Amino acid sequence: MRLYIFKSDAKSELRAFAADVTGSKLPDQFRPWHAIGVVGADKAPPHRLSRQQIERAIDTQGFQLWRMKSNGAKG
């Protein structure tokens, strides 16, 4: 599965993974979302996040949210 990475304009530290480039299933309360990257099917997600957990969340909820810490690290 190709993972698309999005950034929320409503909450600047909030990021999300989705399976489609439009982010059609991302939560409305954090819109607008902007695509900022893509992780190929054979690549590891950033910040040592678990691809298995991301794909499971996408399969069940349509997306996976994650938050960047102020110093740029995930949280």
PDB file of N, H, CA, C and O in Angstrom:
ATOM      1  N   MET A   1       0.842  -1.183   0.000  1.00  0.00           N
ATOM      2  CA  MET A   1       0.000   0.000   0.000  1.00  0.00           C
ATOM      3  C   MET A   1       0.884   1.242   0.000  1.00  0.00           C
ATOM      4  O   MET A   1       1.848   1.325   0.761  1.00  0.00           O
ATOM      5  N   ARG A   2       0.562   2.178  -0.831  1.00  0.00           N
ATOM      6  H   ARG A   2      -0.221   2.111  -1.449  1.00  0.00           H
ATOM      7  CA  ARG A   2       1.236   3.477  -0.848  1.00  0.00           C
ATOM      8  C   ARG A   2       0.588   4.338   0.239  1.00  0.00           C
ATOM      9  O   ARG A   2      -0.638   4.410   0.324  1.00  0.00           O
ATOM     10  N   LEU A   3       1.402   4.985   1.063  1.00  0.00           N
ATOM     11  H   LEU A   3       2.398   4.926   0.994  1.00  0.00           H
ATOM     12  CA  LEU A   3       0.911   5.823   2.157  1.00  0.00           C
ATOM     13  C   LEU A   3       1.124   7.296   1.806  1.00  0.00           C
ATOM     14  O   LEU A   3       2.247   7.721   1.532  1.00  0.00           O
ATOM     15  N   TYR A   4       0.057   8.056   1.816  1.00  0.00           N
ATOM     16  H   TYR A   4      -0.855   7.711   2.039  1.00  0.00           H
ATOM     17  CA  TYR A   4       0.150   9.498   1.564  1.00  0.00           C
ATOM     18  C   TYR A   4       0.189  10.217   2.907  1.00  0.00           C
ATOM     19  O   TYR A   4      -0.575   9.895   3.817  1.00  0.00           O
ATOM     20  N   ILE A   5       1.079  11.186   3.023  1.00  0.00           N
ATOM     21  H   ILE A   5       1.700  11.448   2.284  1.00  0.00           H
ATOM     22  CA  ILE A   5       1.246  11.940   4.268  1.00  0.00           C
ATOM     23  C   ILE A   5       0.603  13.315   4.094  1.00  0.00           C
ATOM     24  O   ILE A   5       0.820  14.002   3.096  1.00  0.00           O
ATOM     25  N   PHE A   6      -0.184  13.690   5.081  1.00  0.00           N
ATOM     26  H   PHE A   6      -0.361  13.132   5.892  1.00  0.00           H
ATOM     27  CA  PHE A   6      -0.887  14.969   5.062  1.00  0.00           C
ATOM     28  C   PHE A   6      -0.551  15.780   6.303  1.00  0.00           C
ATOM     29  O   PHE A   6      -0.186  15.241   7.348  1.00  0.00           O
ATOM     30  N   LYS A   7      -0.688  17.101   6.154  1.00  0.00           N
ATOM     31  H   LYS A   7      -0.985  17.538   5.305  1.00  0.00           H
ATOM     32  CA  LYS A   7      -0.510  18.040   7.264  1.00  0.00           C
ATOM     33  C   LYS A   7      -1.801  18.824   7.412  1.00  0.00           C
ATOM     34  O   LYS A   7      -2.404  19.245   6.425  1.00  0.00           O
ATOM     35  N   SER A   8      -2.222  19.019   8.669  1.00  0.00           N
ATOM     36  H   SER A   8      -1.732  18.677   9.471  1.00  0.00           H
ATOM     37  CA  SER A   8      -3.421  19.789   8.958  1.00  0.00           C
ATOM     38  C   SER A   8      -3.089  21.276   9.046  1.00  0.00           C
ATOM     39  O   SER A   8      -2.094  21.658   9.662  1.00  0.00           O
ATOM     40  N   ASP A   9      -3.921  22.110   8.431  1.00  0.00           N
ATOM     41  H   ASP A   9      -4.729  21.799   7.930  1.00  0.00           H
ATOM     42  CA  ASP A   9      -3.784  23.561   8.603  1.00  0.00           C
ATOM     43  C   ASP A   9      -4.412  24.000   9.924  1.00  0.00           C
ATOM     44  O   ASP A   9      -3.984  24.993  10.512  1.00  0.00           O
ATOM     45  N   ALA A  10      -5.413  23.275  10.389  1.00  0.00           N
ATOM     46  H   ALA A  10      -5.760  22.468   9.911  1.00  0.00           H
ATOM     47  CA  ALA A  10      -6.100  23.641  11.630  1.00  0.00           C
ATOM     48  C   ALA A  10      -5.217  23.424  12.857  1.00  0.00           C
ATOM     49  O   ALA A  10      -5.285  24.192  13.817  1.00  0.00           O
ATOM     50  N   LYS A  11      -4.391  22.381  12.824  1.00  0.00           N
ATOM     51  H   LYS A  11      -4.336  21.758  12.044  1.00  0.00           H
ATOM     52  CA  LYS A  11      -3.455  22.064  13.913  1.00  0.00           C
ATOM     53  C   LYS A  11      -2.117  21.765  13.261  1.00  0.00           C
ATOM     54  O   LYS A  11      -1.908  20.672  12.734  1.00  0.00           O
ATOM     55  N   SER A  12      -1.219  22.725  13.294  1.00  0.00           N
ATOM     56  H   SER A  12      -1.389  23.613  13.722  1.00  0.00           H
ATOM     57  CA  SER A  12       0.019  22.631  12.517  1.00  0.00           C
ATOM     58  C   SER A  12       0.906  21.437  12.872  1.00  0.00           C
ATOM     59  O   SER A  12       1.701  20.998  12.040  1.00  0.00           O
ATOM     60  N   GLU A  13       0.785  20.905  14.090  1.00  0.00           N
ATOM     61  H   GLU A  13       0.139  21.261  14.765  1.00  0.00           H
ATOM     62  CA  GLU A  13       1.604  19.755  14.473  1.00  0.00           C
ATOM     63  C   GLU A  13       0.984  18.417  14.068  1.00  0.00           C
ATOM     64  O   GLU A  13       1.637  17.378  14.174  1.00  0.00           O
ATOM     65  N   LEU A  14      -0.270  18.431  13.605  1.00  0.00           N
ATOM     66  H   LEU A  14      -0.800  19.275  13.519  1.00  0.00           H
ATOM     67  CA  LEU A  14      -0.984  17.203  13.291  1.00  0.00           C
ATOM     68  C   LEU A  14      -0.684  16.733  11.876  1.00  0.00           C
ATOM     69  O   LEU A  14      -0.717  17.512  10.923  1.00  0.00           O
ATOM     70  N   ARG A  15      -0.390  15.439  11.761  1.00  0.00           N
ATOM     71  H   ARG A  15      -0.363  14.807  12.535  1.00  0.00           H
ATOM     72  CA  ARG A  15      -0.140  14.791  10.475  1.00  0.00           C
ATOM     73  C   ARG A  15      -1.059  13.584  10.361  1.00  0.00           C
ATOM     74  O   ARG A  15      -1.636  13.135  11.352  1.00  0.00           O
ATOM     75  N   ALA A  16      -1.189  13.068   9.154  1.00  0.00           N
ATOM     76  H   ALA A  16      -0.721  13.433   8.350  1.00  0.00           H
ATOM     77  CA  ALA A  16      -2.018  11.890   8.934  1.00  0.00           C
ATOM     78  C   ALA A  16      -1.465  11.083   7.775  1.00  0.00           C
ATOM     79  O   ALA A  16      -0.815  11.608   6.871  1.00  0.00           O
ATOM     80  N   PHE A  17      -1.741   9.798   7.831  1.00  0.00           N
ATOM     81  H   PHE A  17      -2.269   9.371   8.566  1.00  0.00           H
ATOM     82  CA  PHE A  17      -1.489   8.900   6.711  1.00  0.00           C
ATOM     83  C   PHE A  17      -2.843   8.524   6.143  1.00  0.00           C
ATOM     84  O   PHE A  17      -3.805   8.341   6.888  1.00  0.00           O
ATOM     85  N   ALA A  18      -2.921   8.407   4.825  1.00  0.00           N
ATOM     86  H   ALA A  18      -2.139   8.556   4.220  1.00  0.00           H
ATOM     87  CA  ALA A  18      -4.126   7.948   4.142  1.00  0.00           C
ATOM     88  C   ALA A  18      -3.712   7.122   2.938  1.00  0.00           C
ATOM     89  O   ALA A  18      -2.567   7.188   2.491  1.00  0.00           O
ATOM     90  N   ALA A  19      -4.651   6.345   2.418  1.00  0.00           N
ATOM     91  H   ALA A  19      -5.581   6.292   2.782  1.00  0.00           H
ATOM     92  CA  ALA A  19      -4.351   5.483   1.284  1.00  0.00           C
ATOM     93  C   ALA A  19      -4.633   6.157  -0.057  1.00  0.00           C
ATOM     94  O   ALA A  19      -4.279   5.618  -1.106  1.00  0.00           O
ATOM     95  N   ASP A  20      -5.274   7.345  -0.034  1.00  0.00           N
ATOM     96  H   ASP A  20      -5.562   7.783   0.818  1.00  0.00           H
ATOM     97  CA  ASP A  20      -5.554   8.029  -1.294  1.00  0.00           C
ATOM     98  C   ASP A  20      -4.971   9.438  -1.272  1.00  0.00           C
ATOM     99  O   ASP A  20      -4.888  10.072  -0.220  1.00  0.00           O
ATOM    100  N   VAL A  21      -4.575   9.911  -2.429  1.00  0.00           N
ATOM    101  H   VAL A  21      -4.642   9.397  -3.284  1.00  0.00           H
ATOM    102  CA  VAL A  21      -3.882  11.195  -2.556  1.00  0.00           C
ATOM    103  C   VAL A  21      -4.766  12.384  -2.186  1.00  0.00           C
ATOM    104  O   VAL A  21      -4.250  13.461  -1.886  1.00  0.00           O
ATOM    105  N   THR A  22      -6.080  12.211  -2.201  1.00  0.00           N
ATOM    106  H   THR A  22      -6.499  11.336  -2.445  1.00  0.00           H
ATOM    107  CA  THR A  22      -6.982  13.311  -1.852  1.00  0.00           C
ATOM    108  C   THR A  22      -7.258  13.383  -0.357  1.00  0.00           C
ATOM    109  O   THR A  22      -7.762  14.398   0.124  1.00  0.00           O
ATOM    110  N   GLY A  23      -6.936  12.321   0.393  1.00  0.00           N
ATOM    111  H   GLY A  23      -6.526  11.497   0.003  1.00  0.00           H
ATOM    112  CA  GLY A  23      -7.227  12.315   1.827  1.00  0.00           C
ATOM    113  C   GLY A  23      -8.710  12.368   2.110  1.00  0.00           C
ATOM    114  O   GLY A  23      -9.135  13.002   3.075  1.00  0.00           O
ATOM    115  N   SER A  24      -9.497  11.717   1.291  1.00  0.00           N
ATOM    116  H   SER A  24      -9.151  11.202   0.506  1.00  0.00           H
ATOM    117  CA  SER A  24     -10.958  11.815   1.356  1.00  0.00           C
ATOM    118  C   SER A  24     -11.558  11.355   2.684  1.00  0.00           C
ATOM    119  O   SER A  24     -12.670  11.761   3.022  1.00  0.00           O
ATOM    120  N   LYS A  25     -10.861  10.529   3.436  1.00  0.00           N
ATOM    121  H   LYS A  25      -9.957  10.199   3.162  1.00  0.00           H
ATOM    122  CA  LYS A  25     -11.401  10.020   4.699  1.00  0.00           C
ATOM    123  C   LYS A  25     -10.818  10.699   5.933  1.00  0.00           C
ATOM    124  O   LYS A  25     -11.109  10.290   7.057  1.00  0.00           O
ATOM    125  N   LEU A  26      -9.998  11.731   5.738  1.00  0.00           N
ATOM    126  H   LEU A  26      -9.761  12.063   4.825  1.00  0.00           H
ATOM    127  CA  LEU A  26      -9.389  12.428   6.875  1.00  0.00           C
ATOM    128  C   LEU A  26     -10.458  13.209   7.650  1.00  0.00           C
ATOM    129  O   LEU A  26     -11.433  13.671   7.059  1.00  0.00           O
ATOM    130  N   PRO A  27     -10.282  13.359   8.970  1.00  0.00           N
ATOM    131  CA  PRO A  27     -11.297  14.019   9.794  1.00  0.00           C
ATOM    132  C   PRO A  27     -11.535  15.481   9.411  1.00  0.00           C
ATOM    133  O   PRO A  27     -10.596  16.261   9.249  1.00  0.00           O
ATOM    134  N   ASP A  28     -12.802  15.826   9.273  1.00  0.00           N
ATOM    135  H   ASP A  28     -13.564  15.193   9.405  1.00  0.00           H
ATOM    136  CA  ASP A  28     -13.190  17.181   8.876  1.00  0.00           C
ATOM    137  C   ASP A  28     -12.756  18.246   9.864  1.00  0.00           C
ATOM    138  O   ASP A  28     -12.417  19.358   9.459  1.00  0.00           O
ATOM    139  N   GLN A  29     -12.759  17.927  11.168  1.00  0.00           N
ATOM    140  H   GLN A  29     -13.034  17.024  11.497  1.00  0.00           H
ATOM    141  CA  GLN A  29     -12.466  18.954  12.174  1.00  0.00           C
ATOM    142  C   GLN A  29     -11.041  19.490  12.096  1.00  0.00           C
ATOM    143  O   GLN A  29     -10.740  20.516  12.707  1.00  0.00           O
ATOM    144  N   PHE A  30     -10.162  18.821  11.360  1.00  0.00           N
ATOM    145  H   PHE A  30     -10.407  17.988  10.864  1.00  0.00           H
ATOM    146  CA  PHE A  30      -8.781  19.283  11.230  1.00  0.00           C
ATOM    147  C   PHE A  30      -8.462  19.776   9.816  1.00  0.00           C
ATOM    148  O   PHE A  30      -7.295  19.978   9.482  1.00  0.00           O
ATOM    149  N   ARG A  31      -9.471  19.967   9.001  1.00  0.00           N
ATOM    150  H   ARG A  31     -10.419  19.803   9.273  1.00  0.00           H
ATOM    151  CA  ARG A  31      -9.290  20.475   7.643  1.00  0.00           C
ATOM    152  C   ARG A  31      -8.933  21.944   7.665  1.00  0.00           C
ATOM    153  O   ARG A  31      -9.237  22.630   8.640  1.00  0.00           O
ATOM    154  N   PRO A  32      -8.305  22.443   6.634  1.00  0.00           N
ATOM    155  CA  PRO A  32      -7.902  21.720   5.425  1.00  0.00           C
ATOM    156  C   PRO A  32      -6.633  20.899   5.635  1.00  0.00           C
ATOM    157  O   PRO A  32      -5.772  21.239   6.446  1.00  0.00           O
ATOM    158  N   TRP A  33      -6.548  19.819   4.886  1.00  0.00           N
ATOM    159  H   TRP A  33      -7.247  19.542   4.227  1.00  0.00           H
ATOM    160  CA  TRP A  33      -5.387  18.941   4.864  1.00  0.00           C
ATOM    161  C   TRP A  33      -4.618  19.194   3.573  1.00  0.00           C
ATOM    162  O   TRP A  33      -5.207  19.475   2.529  1.00  0.00           O
ATOM    163  N   HIS A  34      -3.300  19.092   3.658  1.00  0.00           N
ATOM    164  H   HIS A  34      -2.821  18.864   4.506  1.00  0.00           H
ATOM    165  CA  HIS A  34      -2.455  19.249   2.472  1.00  0.00           C
ATOM    166  C   HIS A  34      -1.498  18.064   2.383  1.00  0.00           C
ATOM    167  O   HIS A  34      -0.817  17.728   3.352  1.00  0.00           O
ATOM    168  N   ALA A  35      -1.455  17.438   1.211  1.00  0.00           N
ATOM    169  H   ALA A  35      -2.008  17.711   0.424  1.00  0.00           H
ATOM    170  CA  ALA A  35      -0.522  16.329   0.988  1.00  0.00           C
ATOM    171  C   ALA A  35       0.898  16.881   1.014  1.00  0.00           C
ATOM    172  O   ALA A  35       1.210  17.859   0.335  1.00  0.00           O
ATOM    173  N   ILE A  36       1.756  16.241   1.809  1.00  0.00           N
ATOM    174  H   ILE A  36       1.503  15.446   2.362  1.00  0.00           H
ATOM    175  CA  ILE A  36       3.144  16.709   1.924  1.00  0.00           C
ATOM    176  C   ILE A  36       4.159  15.621   1.592  1.00  0.00           C
ATOM    177  O   ILE A  36       5.364  15.873   1.598  1.00  0.00           O
ATOM    178  N   GLY A  37       3.678  14.414   1.303  1.00  0.00           N
ATOM    179  H   GLY A  37       2.699  14.209   1.298  1.00  0.00           H
ATOM    180  CA  GLY A  37       4.623  13.349   0.976  1.00  0.00           C
ATOM    181  C   GLY A  37       3.934  12.041   0.687  1.00  0.00           C
ATOM    182  O   GLY A  37       2.721  11.897   0.841  1.00  0.00           O
ATOM    183  N   VAL A  38       4.739  11.094   0.265  1.00  0.00           N
ATOM    184  H   VAL A  38       5.724  11.211   0.140  1.00  0.00           H
ATOM    185  CA  VAL A  38       4.246   9.754  -0.021  1.00  0.00           C
ATOM    186  C   VAL A  38       5.319   8.749   0.366  1.00  0.00           C
ATOM    187  O   VAL A  38       6.514   9.001   0.208  1.00  0.00           O
ATOM    188  N   VAL A  39       4.873   7.605   0.875  1.00  0.00           N
ATOM    189  H   VAL A  39       3.903   7.400   1.003  1.00  0.00           H
ATOM    190  CA  VAL A  39       5.771   6.510   1.237  1.00  0.00           C
ATOM    191  C   VAL A  39       5.405   5.336   0.343  1.00  0.00           C
ATOM    192  O   VAL A  39       4.290   4.819   0.416  1.00  0.00           O
ATOM    193  N   GLY A  40       6.339   4.915  -0.500  1.00  0.00           N
ATOM    194  H   GLY A  40       7.245   5.336  -0.560  1.00  0.00           H
ATOM    195  CA  GLY A  40       6.100   3.796  -1.401  1.00  0.00           C
ATOM    196  C   GLY A  40       5.843   2.506  -0.648  1.00  0.00           C
ATOM    197  O   GLY A  40       6.189   2.379   0.527  1.00  0.00           O
ATOM    198  N   ALA A  41       5.233   1.552  -1.333  1.00  0.00           N
ATOM    199  H   ALA A  41       4.952   1.656  -2.287  1.00  0.00           H
ATOM    200  CA  ALA A  41       4.870   0.274  -0.720  1.00  0.00           C
ATOM    201  C   ALA A  41       6.075  -0.478  -0.166  1.00  0.00           C
ATOM    202  O   ALA A  41       5.932  -1.280   0.758  1.00  0.00           O
ATOM    203  N   ASP A  42       7.249  -0.231  -0.713  1.00  0.00           N
ATOM    204  H   ASP A  42       7.366   0.420  -1.463  1.00  0.00           H
ATOM    205  CA  ASP A  42       8.447  -0.944  -0.278  1.00  0.00           C
ATOM    206  C   ASP A  42       9.341  -0.102   0.639  1.00  0.00           C
ATOM    207  O   ASP A  42      10.482  -0.479   0.904  1.00  0.00           O
ATOM    208  N   LYS A  43       8.831   1.032   1.121  1.00  0.00           N
ATOM    209  H   LYS A  43       7.904   1.338   0.905  1.00  0.00           H
ATOM    210  CA  LYS A  43       9.622   1.943   1.959  1.00  0.00           C
ATOM    211  C   LYS A  43       9.072   1.997   3.380  1.00  0.00           C
ATOM    212  O   LYS A  43       7.896   1.723   3.616  1.00  0.00           O
ATOM    213  N   ALA A  44       9.938   2.353   4.317  1.00  0.00           N
ATOM    214  H   ALA A  44      10.893   2.577   4.125  1.00  0.00           H
ATOM    215  CA  ALA A  44       9.526   2.493   5.718  1.00  0.00           C
ATOM    216  C   ALA A  44       8.940   3.889   5.948  1.00  0.00           C
ATOM    217  O   ALA A  44       9.428   4.865   5.379  1.00  0.00           O
ATOM    218  N   PRO A  45       7.899   3.989   6.776  1.00  0.00           N
ATOM    219  CA  PRO A  45       7.346   5.301   7.128  1.00  0.00           C
ATOM    220  C   PRO A  45       8.369   6.120   7.922  1.00  0.00           C
ATOM    221  O   PRO A  45       9.309   5.557   8.482  1.00  0.00           O
ATOM    222  N   PRO A  46       8.195   7.429   7.972  1.00  0.00           N
ATOM    223  CA  PRO A  46       9.130   8.278   8.721  1.00  0.00           C
ATOM    224  C   PRO A  46       9.034   8.062  10.231  1.00  0.00           C
ATOM    225  O   PRO A  46       8.045   7.526  10.731  1.00  0.00           O
ATOM    226  N   HIS A  47      10.049   8.476  10.930  1.00  0.00           N
ATOM    227  H   HIS A  47      10.852   8.912  10.524  1.00  0.00           H
ATOM    228  CA  HIS A  47      10.102   8.509  12.399  1.00  0.00           C
ATOM    229  C   HIS A  47       9.903   7.136  13.046  1.00  0.00           C
ATOM    230  O   HIS A  47       9.420   7.031  14.174  1.00  0.00           O
ATOM    231  N   ARG A  48      10.278   6.105  12.326  1.00  0.00           N
ATOM    232  H   ARG A  48      10.670   6.190  11.410  1.00  0.00           H
ATOM    233  CA  ARG A  48      10.173   4.724  12.827  1.00  0.00           C
ATOM    234  C   ARG A  48       8.750   4.324  13.203  1.00  0.00           C
ATOM    235  O   ARG A  48       8.553   3.464  14.061  1.00  0.00           O
ATOM    236  N   LEU A  49       7.769   4.938  12.570  1.00  0.00           N
ATOM    237  H   LEU A  49       7.930   5.636  11.873  1.00  0.00           H
ATOM    238  CA  LEU A  49       6.379   4.557  12.803  1.00  0.00           C
ATOM    239  C   LEU A  49       6.140   3.186  12.177  1.00  0.00           C
ATOM    240  O   LEU A  49       6.754   2.850  11.165  1.00  0.00           O
ATOM    241  N   SER A  50       5.266   2.408  12.765  1.00  0.00           N
ATOM    242  H   SER A  50       4.767   2.681  13.587  1.00  0.00           H
ATOM    243  CA  SER A  50       4.996   1.046  12.324  1.00  0.00           C
ATOM    244  C   SER A  50       4.084   1.020  11.098  1.00  0.00           C
ATOM    245  O   SER A  50       2.932   1.450  11.161  1.00  0.00           O
ATOM    246  N   ARG A  51       4.610   0.515   9.987  1.00  0.00           N
ATOM    247  H   ARG A  51       5.546   0.166   9.936  1.00  0.00           H
ATOM    248  CA  ARG A  51       3.791   0.385   8.775  1.00  0.00           C
ATOM    249  C   ARG A  51       2.596  -0.522   9.048  1.00  0.00           C
ATOM    250  O   ARG A  51       1.495  -0.244   8.572  1.00  0.00           O
ATOM    251  N   GLN A  52       2.787  -1.579   9.791  1.00  0.00           N
ATOM    252  H   GLN A  52       3.682  -1.805  10.178  1.00  0.00           H
ATOM    253  CA  GLN A  52       1.701  -2.516  10.088  1.00  0.00           C
ATOM    254  C   GLN A  52       0.560  -1.807  10.833  1.00  0.00           C
ATOM    255  O   GLN A  52      -0.609  -2.002  10.499  1.00  0.00           O
ATOM    256  N   GLN A  53       0.886  -0.998  11.824  1.00  0.00           N
ATOM    257  H   GLN A  53       1.835  -0.840  12.096  1.00  0.00           H
ATOM    258  CA  GLN A  53      -0.146  -0.269  12.570  1.00  0.00           C
ATOM    259  C   GLN A  53      -0.817   0.792  11.700  1.00  0.00           C
ATOM    260  O   GLN A  53      -2.027   1.001  11.797  1.00  0.00           O
ATOM    261  N   ILE A  54      -0.045   1.456  10.859  1.00  0.00           N
ATOM    262  H   ILE A  54       0.937   1.286  10.780  1.00  0.00           H
ATOM    263  CA  ILE A  54      -0.608   2.465   9.960  1.00  0.00           C
ATOM    264  C   ILE A  54      -1.591   1.814   8.993  1.00  0.00           C
ATOM    265  O   ILE A  54      -2.708   2.302   8.820  1.00  0.00           O
ATOM    266  N   GLU A  55      -1.185   0.725   8.369  1.00  0.00           N
ATOM    267  H   GLU A  55      -0.277   0.328   8.510  1.00  0.00           H
ATOM    268  CA  GLU A  55      -2.057   0.051   7.407  1.00  0.00           C
ATOM    269  C   GLU A  55      -3.305  -0.512   8.074  1.00  0.00           C
ATOM    270  O   GLU A  55      -4.384  -0.490   7.482  1.00  0.00           O
ATOM    271  N   ARG A  56      -3.170  -1.014   9.290  1.00  0.00           N
ATOM    272  H   ARG A  56      -2.293  -1.033   9.770  1.00  0.00           H
ATOM    273  CA  ARG A  56      -4.328  -1.527  10.029  1.00  0.00           C
ATOM    274  C   ARG A  56      -5.318  -0.390  10.312  1.00  0.00           C
ATOM    275  O   ARG A  56      -6.524  -0.560  10.136  1.00  0.00           O
ATOM    276  N   ALA A  57      -4.810   0.768  10.749  1.00  0.00           N
ATOM    277  H   ALA A  57      -3.830   0.907  10.891  1.00  0.00           H
ATOM    278  CA  ALA A  57      -5.680   1.926  11.021  1.00  0.00           C
ATOM    279  C   ALA A  57      -6.371   2.399   9.742  1.00  0.00           C
ATOM    280  O   ALA A  57      -7.553   2.741   9.766  1.00  0.00           O
ATOM    281  N   ILE A  58      -5.646   2.420   8.637  1.00  0.00           N
ATOM    282  H   ILE A  58      -4.685   2.143   8.617  1.00  0.00           H
ATOM    283  CA  ILE A  58      -6.242   2.834   7.359  1.00  0.00           C
ATOM    284  C   ILE A  58      -7.329   1.851   6.948  1.00  0.00           C
ATOM    285  O   ILE A  58      -8.384   2.262   6.465  1.00  0.00           O
ATOM    286  N   ASP A  59      -7.085   0.559   7.133  1.00  0.00           N
ATOM    287  H   ASP A  59      -6.228   0.224   7.526  1.00  0.00           H
ATOM    288  CA  ASP A  59      -8.084  -0.451   6.776  1.00  0.00           C
ATOM    289  C   ASP A  59      -9.353  -0.328   7.618  1.00  0.00           C
ATOM    290  O   ASP A  59     -10.453  -0.547   7.113  1.00  0.00           O
ATOM    291  N   THR A  60      -9.209   0.021   8.896  1.00  0.00           N
ATOM    292  H   THR A  60      -8.315   0.200   9.306  1.00  0.00           H
ATOM    293  CA  THR A  60     -10.368   0.067   9.787  1.00  0.00           C
ATOM    294  C   THR A  60     -11.018   1.448   9.879  1.00  0.00           C
ATOM    295  O   THR A  60     -12.239   1.549  10.002  1.00  0.00           O
ATOM    296  N   GLN A  61     -10.207   2.522   9.820  1.00  0.00           N
ATOM    297  H   GLN A  61      -9.215   2.441   9.720  1.00  0.00           H
ATOM    298  CA  GLN A  61     -10.739   3.867  10.020  1.00  0.00           C
ATOM    299  C   GLN A  61     -10.584   4.776   8.804  1.00  0.00           C
ATOM    300  O   GLN A  61     -11.216   5.830   8.733  1.00  0.00           O
ATOM    301  N   GLY A  62      -9.755   4.379   7.860  1.00  0.00           N
ATOM    302  H   GLY A  62      -9.242   3.523   7.918  1.00  0.00           H
ATOM    303  CA  GLY A  62      -9.549   5.192   6.668  1.00  0.00           C
ATOM    304  C   GLY A  62      -8.358   6.133   6.761  1.00  0.00           C
ATOM    305  O   GLY A  62      -8.012   6.785   5.777  1.00  0.00           O
ATOM    306  N   PHE A  63      -7.720   6.215   7.939  1.00  0.00           N
ATOM    307  H   PHE A  63      -8.001   5.685   8.739  1.00  0.00           H
ATOM    308  CA  PHE A  63      -6.576   7.108   8.136  1.00  0.00           C
ATOM    309  C   PHE A  63      -5.858   6.744   9.426  1.00  0.00           C
ATOM    310  O   PHE A  63      -6.360   5.956  10.229  1.00  0.00           O
ATOM    311  N   GLN A  64      -4.672   7.328   9.618  1.00  0.00           N
ATOM    312  H   GLN A  64      -4.265   7.967   8.966  1.00  0.00           H
ATOM    313  CA  GLN A  64      -3.906   7.217  10.868  1.00  0.00           C
ATOM    314  C   GLN A  64      -3.381   8.613  11.184  1.00  0.00           C
ATOM    315  O   GLN A  64      -2.698   9.218  10.357  1.00  0.00           O
ATOM    316  N   LEU A  65      -3.688   9.122  12.358  1.00  0.00           N
ATOM    317  H   LEU A  65      -4.243   8.630  13.029  1.00  0.00           H
ATOM    318  CA  LEU A  65      -3.195  10.431  12.784  1.00  0.00           C
ATOM    319  C   LEU A  65      -1.920  10.279  13.601  1.00  0.00           C
ATOM    320  O   LEU A  65      -1.719   9.263  14.266  1.00  0.00           O
ATOM    321  N   TRP A  66      -1.068  11.283  13.549  1.00  0.00           N
ATOM    322  H   TRP A  66      -1.231  12.109  13.008  1.00  0.00           H
ATOM    323  CA  TRP A  66       0.105  11.362  14.404  1.00  0.00           C
ATOM    324  C   TRP A  66       0.481  12.821  14.567  1.00  0.00           C
ATOM    325  O   TRP A  66       0.112  13.663  13.749  1.00  0.00           O
ATOM    326  N   ARG A  67       1.213  13.113  15.620  1.00  0.00           N
ATOM    327  H   ARG A  67       1.513  12.429  16.285  1.00  0.00           H
ATOM    328  CA  ARG A  67       1.521  14.492  15.977  1.00  0.00           C
ATOM    329  C   ARG A  67       3.029  14.701  16.029  1.00  0.00           C
ATOM    330  O   ARG A  67       3.770  13.869  16.552  1.00  0.00           O
ATOM    331  N   MET A  68       3.466  15.825  15.477  1.00  0.00           N
ATOM    332  H   MET A  68       2.864  16.501  15.051  1.00  0.00           H
ATOM    333  CA  MET A  68       4.868  16.207  15.550  1.00  0.00           C
ATOM    334  C   MET A  68       5.084  17.010  16.837  1.00  0.00           C
ATOM    335  O   MET A  68       4.263  17.854  17.196  1.00  0.00           O
ATOM    336  N   LYS A  69       6.178  16.742  17.516  1.00  0.00           N
ATOM    337  H   LYS A  69       6.845  16.056  17.225  1.00  0.00           H
ATOM    338  CA  LYS A  69       6.550  17.556  18.663  1.00  0.00           C
ATOM    339  C   LYS A  69       7.135  18.868  18.148  1.00  0.00           C
ATOM    340  O   LYS A  69       7.500  18.967  16.976  1.00  0.00           O
ATOM    341  N   SER A  70       7.224  19.848  18.994  1.00  0.00           N
ATOM    342  H   SER A  70       6.927  19.768  19.945  1.00  0.00           H
ATOM    343  CA  SER A  70       7.687  21.171  18.572  1.00  0.00           C
ATOM    344  C   SER A  70       9.122  21.147  18.041  1.00  0.00           C
ATOM    345  O   SER A  70       9.487  22.003  17.235  1.00  0.00           O
ATOM    346  N   ASN A  71       9.943  20.186  18.476  1.00  0.00           N
ATOM    347  H   ASN A  71       9.647  19.491  19.130  1.00  0.00           H
ATOM    348  CA  ASN A  71      11.314  20.102  17.970  1.00  0.00           C
ATOM    349  C   ASN A  71      11.414  19.266  16.691  1.00  0.00           C
ATOM    350  O   ASN A  71      12.514  19.001  16.205  1.00  0.00           O
ATOM    351  N   GLY A  72      10.258  18.851  16.145  1.00  0.00           N
ATOM    352  H   GLY A  72       9.365  19.066  16.540  1.00  0.00           H
ATOM    353  CA  GLY A  72      10.259  18.103  14.898  1.00  0.00           C
ATOM    354  C   GLY A  72      10.172  16.611  15.068  1.00  0.00           C
ATOM    355  O   GLY A  72      10.062  15.887  14.079  1.00  0.00           O
ATOM    356  N   ALA A  73      10.219  16.122  16.306  1.00  0.00           N
ATOM    357  H   ALA A  73      10.308  16.710  17.110  1.00  0.00           H
ATOM    358  CA  ALA A  73      10.121  14.676  16.538  1.00  0.00           C
ATOM    359  C   ALA A  73       8.659  14.282  16.632  1.00  0.00           C
ATOM    360  O   ALA A  73       7.813  15.103  16.987  1.00  0.00           O
ATOM    361  N   LYS A  74       8.356  13.031  16.315  1.00  0.00           N
ATOM    362  H   LYS A  74       9.043  12.364  16.027  1.00  0.00           H
ATOM    363  CA  LYS A  74       6.976  12.584  16.427  1.00  0.00           C
ATOM    364  C   LYS A  74       6.585  12.443  17.888  1.00  0.00           C
ATOM    365  O   LYS A  74       7.443  12.294  18.758  1.00  0.00           O
ATOM    366  N   GLY A  75       5.302  12.489  18.146  1.00  0.00           N
ATOM    367  H   GLY A  75       4.605  12.610  17.439  1.00  0.00           H
ATOM    368  CA  GLY A  75       4.835  12.377  19.515  1.00  0.00           C
ATOM    369  C   GLY A  75       3.493  11.778  19.644  1.00  0.00           C
ATOM    370  O   GLY A  75       2.988  11.630  20.756  1.00  0.00           O
TER     371      GLY A  75
END
